[in-house]
């Protein structure tokens, strides 16, 4: 089961587990569509793999299978100007 991280690790935007708008790689690095497609050009800065649309978890299942609450933000060169440490 996907962890469904709650934020973009580039700009720290909130990403709801039951909504579209997130992209992931095979290691579940998570980015918003703006950063994933724009700043990162569809390539994960951690592993070099492709970023694809993250599936949304059905809202009815979030009570039993919630998304992760662990926020991850990294200082990738393409992202440094979008957040402060």
N, C-alpha and C positions, 0 to 999 in steps of 0.2 A: 504494500500500500504506500502511495506517495506521501511524503511528509507534509506537503503543501505549506511551505514556509510563508510567513505572513507579510513579507516585504521584499522589495527589490534590493539586492545587495549592492547596487550601484548608487541609486538616488534615495534609497530608503522609503520609497512610496509604499503605502499600505496596499496589500494584495489579498482580497477576500478569497477564502478557499472555495466558495460556491459561485464565483464569478469569473468571466473571461478577463483577459488582460495581462496574463502572466506567461512567461516563457521559461523553459527549463532545458538543461542538457541531460545526458544520461546519468550524471552524478547528482542530479537535482539542484544544481546551482540555479538560483531563481532571479529573474529580472522582469521588470515591467516591459511592455511591448515597446514603449518609447526608447528605453535604453537598449533593450535586446536587439531591436532592428536598427535603431538610429546610431547611437554611440558605439555599439559593439558589432554592427554589421552582420548580425545573425550568428556570431561565433563566440563561444564561451571563452572568456579571458583566463579561466582557471585550467581548463583541459584542452582547449582548442577544438572541441567538438561543436556540432551544430546546435543552435537553440531552436526549439519547436514550441508550439502553443501548449501550455499546460492545461490538462483537462480540469474542468470544474467538478467538485464533489457535489452531488445532489444535496440541497439544503436540508431535506428530510433526514439525511444520514449524518449530519454534522454533530448531533447530540451523542451518537454512539461512536462516531469516528471523526473527531475534531481535527482540524488542521494544527500544525505545529505553532507554538507561541515563541519559539526561539528566533530572534531577529539576527540576521547576518548582514554586515555591511563591510565591504572590503575596499581598499584604496587602489583600485585598478587605475592605470594612467588615464583611461578614457573617462573615469568617473570622479577623479579627485576634485574637480571643480564643482561637483553637484552636492557635496556634503562636507561637513567639518568633522574631524575625528572626535 
